[in-house]
C-alpha cells in the first residue's frame, strides 16, 4: 500500500490534484459553514451550473476557461445577492432559475455546435487530469485569503452568520462581507469543479458542515470539524479513485455521504442516551 501511494505521487497531475483538492476542500468547508448556517448553501449549486455554462461558451469560442468563467461567475453571485435583496422572488427560486438555465445553455451549446471536441463528462463530473499549475497557485492564494479572513474577522463572521441585523447594529459592514463571501464562493466553485464537476461541487460546500452540525453545536467547533471532515473525505476519495479507477468527484461525495450518515447515527444515539 505504501509503495502504491508513493508511486501515485510520482505523477505530476496527482500532486497538483492533491494540493488543489486539500486547499479547495478547506476553503469550501470554511465558506460552507457560514452559508449553511445562514440558509444560503444552495448558492454554490447555482454558481456551479453558471460556471459550467461559462466554461462551455469559453471552450466553443476558444477562450481560456478559467479566465473567462471566473469574472462572470463572480458577477452572477453579486447579481443574485442584489436581486435577492430587492426582489419579491424567493431566494431558492432565483437560484433554481439561474442554475437550471445555465446548465441547459451549456448542454445545448455543446450539443449543437459542430466541430468542437468537448468531453461533457469532464465538466459535469470532474477530471483530476484537468488540474493545472495555475490552479495550484490560485488555490494557494485563495486559501491564504479565506483562512486569514476567518482568523482576523472571526467575531464579525460569527455575528453576521447568525444575525445580520445585529451585525449591522454594532457597525459591521454586512454588505461588504456578503460580497466577499459570494466572491470567494465563486472562486471555490470554479476551481473545485475541475475535481468534482459542476453537478457535485456544491456537496463540498454543504456536506462537511451539515455533518459537523450533527455532533457539534458551537460555531468554532463546526468550523474546525467541518474543515477536518472535508480534507479527510477528499484524501480518502482521491486514494480510492486512483487505486480502483472510480470517478474522483463521485467518490469524494460518497465518502462525505458516509461520514454524514455516521455522524447522524452518533447524534441519534447521543440523543437517545
MILOTOR-987033 format. One record per residue (C-alpha): x, y, z; chain; residue number from 1. Coordinates in pm, whole numbers, plus 50000, padded with zeros to 5 digits. Example, Ala and Ser with C-alpha at 12.3 -4.5 7.8 and 13.67 -1.06 7.14 Angstrom:
<atoms>
<<51230 49550 50780> "A" 1>,
<<51367 49894 50714> "A" 2>,
</atoms>
This chain:
<atoms>
<<50000 50000 50000> "A" 1>,
<<50281 50243 50092> "A" 2>,
<<50462 50171 49765> "A" 3>,
<<50141 50227 49571> "A" 4>,
<<50089 50565 49740> "A" 5>,
<<50449 50667 49669> "A" 6>,
<<50410 50557 49308> "A" 7>,
<<50084 50752 49282> "A" 8>,
<<50261 51075 49378> "A" 9>,
<<50522 51025 49111> "A" 10>,
<<50268 51166 48864> "A" 11>,
<<50259 51544 48843> "A" 12>,
<<49884 51562 48783> "A" 13>,
<<49820 51367 49106> "A" 14>,
<<50042 51605 49303> "A" 15>,
<<49860 51905 49154> "A" 16>,
<<49520 51748 49224> "A" 17>,
<<49623 51663 49581> "A" 18>,
<<49736 52018 49660> "A" 19>,
<<49439 52186 49493> "A" 20>,
<<49196 51936 49643> "A" 21>,
<<49310 51988 50001> "A" 22>,
<<49310 52367 49970> "A" 23>,
<<48973 52382 49793> "A" 24>,
<<48822 52135 50043> "A" 25>,
<<48942 52354 50331> "A" 26>,
<<48808 52674 50172> "A" 27>,
<<48479 52509 50078> "A" 28>,
<<48429 52389 50435> "A" 29>,
<<48503 52730 50587> "A" 30>,
<<48281 52921 50346> "A" 31>,
<<48021 52644 50352> "A" 32>,
<<47982 52666 50730> "A" 33>,
<<47869 53026 50706> "A" 34>,
<<47647 52962 50401> "A" 35>,
<<47482 52656 50558> "A" 36>,
<<47411 52828 50890> "A" 37>,
<<47272 53131 50703> "A" 38>,
<<47048 52908 50491> "A" 39>,
<<47226 53008 50169> "A" 40>,
<<47412 52686 50092> "A" 41>,
<<47239 52627 49757> "A" 42>,
<<47406 52933 49608> "A" 43>,
<<47707 52707 49550> "A" 44>,
<<47495 52476 49337> "A" 45>,
<<47362 52766 49132> "A" 46>,
<<47708 52913 49075> "A" 47>,
<<47849 52575 48973> "A" 48>,
<<47594 52549 48693> "A" 49>,
<<47670 52905 48586> "A" 50>,
<<48037 52807 48573> "A" 51>,
<<47950 52506 48356> "A" 52>,
<<47766 52729 48109> "A" 53>,
<<48057 52976 48102> "A" 54>,
<<48317 52705 48051> "A" 55>,
<<48110 52560 47766> "A" 56>,
<<48097 52901 47595> "A" 57>,
<<48469 52961 47657> "A" 58>,
<<48564 52624 47508> "A" 59>,
<<48349 52679 47199> "A" 60>,
<<48493 53028 47144> "A" 61>,
<<48849 52915 47211> "A" 62>,
<<48895 53124 47527> "A" 63>,
<<49079 53016 47844> "A" 64>,
<<48800 52856 48056> "A" 65>,
<<48923 52976 48396> "A" 66>,
<<48992 53336 48297> "A" 67>,
<<48664 53359 48106> "A" 68>,
<<48444 53192 48367> "A" 69>,
<<48566 53338 48693> "A" 70>,
<<48467 53705 48647> "A" 71>,
<<48127 53604 48508> "A" 72>,
<<48054 53370 48799> "A" 73>,
<<48160 53638 49048> "A" 74>,
<<47934 53890 48871> "A" 75>,
<<47639 53646 48880> "A" 76>,
<<47694 53593 49254> "A" 77>,
<<47670 53973 49301> "A" 78>,
<<47358 53978 49084> "A" 79>,
<<47189 53703 49285> "A" 80>,
<<47272 53885 49607> "A" 81>,
<<47147 54221 49478> "A" 82>,
<<46829 54088 49315> "A" 83>,
<<46753 53885 49625> "A" 84>,
<<46770 54198 49838> "A" 85>,
<<46543 54400 49609> "A" 86>,
<<46305 54140 49473> "A" 87>,
<<45991 53962 49584> "A" 88>,
<<46124 53640 49430> "A" 89>,
<<46227 53382 49689> "A" 90>,
<<46600 53312 49714> "A" 91>,
<<46568 52940 49638> "A" 92>,
<<46351 53010 49334> "A" 93>,
<<46602 53259 49197> "A" 94>,
<<46894 53020 49245> "A" 95>,
<<46697 52737 49081> "A" 96>,
<<46617 52963 48785> "A" 97>,
<<46980 53065 48733> "A" 98>,
<<47107 52711 48794> "A" 99>,
<<46876 52530 48554> "A" 100>,
<<46908 52796 48282> "A" 101>,
<<47289 52798 48289> "A" 102>,
<<47314 52420 48285> "A" 103>,
<<47067 52398 47997> "A" 104>,
<<47255 52662 47795> "A" 105>,
<<47585 52482 47846> "A" 106>,
<<47449 52142 47744> "A" 107>,
<<47260 52292 47449> "A" 108>,
<<47565 52473 47310> "A" 109>,
<<47790 52169 47344> "A" 110>,
<<47529 51955 47169> "A" 111>,
<<47456 52182 46871> "A" 112>,
<<47794 52342 46793> "A" 113>,
<<47976 52138 46533> "A" 114>,
<<48349 52089 46504> "A" 115>,
<<48423 52130 46873> "A" 116>,
<<48561 51831 47060> "A" 117>,
<<48436 51857 47420> "A" 118>,
<<48409 51579 47675> "A" 119>,
<<48099 51693 47865> "A" 120>,
<<48163 51440 48143> "A" 121>,
<<48480 51626 48244> "A" 122>,
<<48275 51938 48312> "A" 123>,
<<47976 51767 48470> "A" 124>,
<<48160 51515 48687> "A" 125>,
<<48517 51649 48705> "A" 126>,
<<48857 51519 48599> "A" 127>,
<<49179 51533 48801> "A" 128>,
<<49369 51543 48471> "A" 129>,
<<49236 51895 48411> "A" 130>,
<<49400 52045 48723> "A" 131>,
<<49678 52280 48611> "A" 132>,
<<49973 52451 48780> "A" 133>,
<<49776 52776 48753> "A" 134>,
<<49501 52616 48964> "A" 135>,
<<49761 52534 49230> "A" 136>,
<<49877 52897 49251> "A" 137>,
<<49523 53036 49265> "A" 138>,
<<49425 52777 49527> "A" 139>,
<<49717 52876 49750> "A" 140>,
<<49624 53244 49723> "A" 141>,
<<49257 53165 49786> "A" 142>,
<<49330 52954 50093> "A" 143>,
<<49550 53228 50241> "A" 144>,
<<49268 53481 50193> "A" 145>,
<<48996 53256 50338> "A" 146>,
<<49199 53140 50639> "A" 147>,
<<49320 53495 50700> "A" 148>,
<<48962 53622 50682> "A" 149>,
<<48847 53375 50947> "A" 150>,
<<49142 53447 51175> "A" 151>,
<<49119 53827 51151> "A" 152>,
<<48739 53866 51132> "A" 153>,
<<48616 53562 51326> "A" 154>,
<<48389 53759 51561> "A" 155>,
<<48240 53959 51273> "A" 156>,
<<48175 53643 51069> "A" 157>,
<<48015 53482 51373> "A" 158>,
<<47781 53781 51419> "A" 159>,
<<47668 53812 51058> "A" 160>,
<<47626 53434 51025> "A" 161>,
<<47354 53424 51289> "A" 162>,
<<47203 53774 51290> "A" 163>,
<<47275 54026 51014> "A" 164>,
<<47058 54293 51177> "A" 165>,
<<47258 54267 51498> "A" 166>,
<<47582 54271 51299> "A" 167>,
<<47473 54592 51127> "A" 168>,
<<47372 54748 51458> "A" 169>,
<<47723 54702 51601> "A" 170>,
<<47887 54860 51297> "A" 171>,
<<47984 54559 51085> "A" 172>,
<<47977 54625 50710> "A" 173>,
<<47742 54338 50626> "A" 174>,
<<47719 54422 50255> "A" 175>,
<<48098 54408 50222> "A" 176>,
<<48122 54067 50389> "A" 177>,
<<47831 53927 50185> "A" 178>,
<<48000 54039 49863> "A" 179>,
<<48332 53898 49985> "A" 180>,
<<48179 53560 50069> "A" 181>,
<<48000 53549 49734> "A" 182>,
<<48327 53620 49552> "A" 183>,
<<48520 53356 49747> "A" 184>,
<<48242 53105 49696> "A" 185>,
<<48255 53173 49321> "A" 186>,
<<48630 53108 49311> "A" 187>,
<<48593 52787 49513> "A" 188>,
<<48320 52666 49277> "A" 189>,
<<48514 52739 48957> "A" 190>,
<<48833 52577 49085> "A" 191>,
<<48659 52289 49262> "A" 192>,
<<48456 52179 48962> "A" 193>,
<<48783 52072 48797> "A" 194>,
<<48788 51792 49057> "A" 195>,
<<48424 51711 49124> "A" 196>,
<<48236 51862 48830> "A" 197>,
<<47954 52116 48823> "A" 198>,
<<47695 51864 48942> "A" 199>,
<<47883 51769 49257> "A" 200>,
<<48090 52072 49368> "A" 201>,
<<47812 52208 49591> "A" 202>,
<<47846 51891 49800> "A" 203>,
<<48194 52003 49910> "A" 204>,
<<48033 52319 50045> "A" 205>,
<<47732 52157 50211> "A" 206>,
<<47822 51806 50335> "A" 207>,
<<48110 51876 50579> "A" 208>,
<<47913 52146 50760> "A" 209>,
<<47589 51953 50798> "A" 210>,
<<47790 51653 50918> "A" 211>,
<<47971 51859 51182> "A" 212>,
<<47643 52019 51296> "A" 213>,
<<47511 51676 51393> "A" 214>,
<<47754 51644 51686> "A" 215>,
<<47896 51991 51748> "A" 216>,
<<47683 52290 51846> "A" 217>,
<<47937 52570 51882> "A" 218>,
<<48028 52776 51577> "A" 219>,
<<48401 52725 51633> "A" 220>,
<<48350 52350 51672> "A" 221>,
<<48155 52327 51347> "A" 222>,
<<48416 52533 51161> "A" 223>,
<<48706 52316 51280> "A" 224>,
<<48538 51977 51243> "A" 225>,
<<48386 52054 50902> "A" 226>,
<<48735 52152 50778> "A" 227>,
<<48880 51825 50906> "A" 228>,
<<48594 51625 50751> "A" 229>,
<<48630 51799 50416> "A" 230>,
<<49005 51737 50390> "A" 231>,
<<48974 51378 50514> "A" 232>,
<<48694 51298 50266> "A" 233>,
<<48895 51441 49978> "A" 234>,
<<49213 51246 50062> "A" 235>,
<<49030 50915 50108> "A" 236>,
<<48821 50979 49796> "A" 237>,
<<49131 51057 49589> "A" 238>,
<<49313 50745 49706> "A" 239>,
<<49015 50521 49635> "A" 240>,
<<48969 50685 49296> "A" 241>,
<<49333 50626 49200> "A" 242>,
<<49354 50269 49333> "A" 243>,
<<49021 50144 49199> "A" 244>,
<<48969 50373 48895> "A" 245>,
<<48645 50520 49026> "A" 246>,
<<48520 50872 48934> "A" 247>,
<<48707 51114 49161> "A" 248>,
<<48424 51361 49222> "A" 249>,
<<48161 51096 49287> "A" 250>,
<<48393 50904 49519> "A" 251>,
<<48466 51214 49728> "A" 252>,
<<48095 51291 49758> "A" 253>,
<<48015 50932 49859> "A" 254>,
<<48280 50948 50132> "A" 255>,
<<48119 51272 50253> "A" 256>,
<<47780 51100 50249> "A" 257>,
<<47910 50807 50456> "A" 258>,
<<48061 51049 50709> "A" 259>,
<<47728 51234 50733> "A" 260>,
<<47540 50908 50794> "A" 261>,
<<47789 50803 51065> "A" 262>,
<<47766 51143 51237> "A" 263>,
<<47387 51136 51214> "A" 264>,
<<47375 50790 51372> "A" 265>,
<<47603 50904 51655> "A" 266>,
<<47378 51207 51702> "A" 267>,
<<47069 50988 51731> "A" 268>,
<<47245 50755 51975> "A" 269>,
<<47360 51054 52180> "A" 270>,
<<47006 51189 52199> "A" 271>,
<<46861 50852 52296> "A" 272>,
<<47115 50814 52576> "A" 273>,
</atoms>
